[in-house]
């Protein structure tokens, strides 16, 4: 009996090694402020960008992510950047190893020197292992157009906050009614509220507080 031909297994295709994809997560501020575990990239990567419309809770989420961080509002960020441009030396808050939360100035595309200085700051902080969160400017474009690509993808994460929709809105409004001590029946009037924001909901419901 002739020997059987050996079975040759099919050649396995080698998977191409790709670099780490940028970490991108989205949700409401309530989801990031709750007990739900945060994505590892958001917890570990040195640079996090927080994007979303005005009033969506970016500052609260940033302070939750970096509870021991120093917060620089837009005015303070501008002042520190101006000092760097004039003196070529960052003030202690920007060079400190302490975690830092920065509110990005608006209209960076119209301020090329400021934009360049902030990119240098962020790159230096990441190189030094100093955790930093950048909050999107009020104009909604400055961070995405001028700062988002300042470091490689494996060193940054992006969090996009949005307002709740559908039942999420209903649960939020009901919770606010309970906080204010008013009947939940008042929530019905907010069913078609537009534009829907946390501030608008609180403002409307506070009118019914005795």
Secondary structure, 3 states (H helix, E strand, C coil): CCCCCCCCCCCCCCCCCCCCCCEEEEECHHHHHCCCCCCHHHHHCCEEEEECCCCCCHHHHHHHHCCCCEEECHHHHHHHHHHHHHHCCCCHHHHCCCCEEEECCCCHHHCHHHHHHHHHHHHHHHHCCCCEEEECCCCCCHHHHHCCCCCCHHHEEEEEECCCCCHHHHHHHHHHHHHHCCCHHHHHHHCCCCCCCHHHHHHHHHCCCC
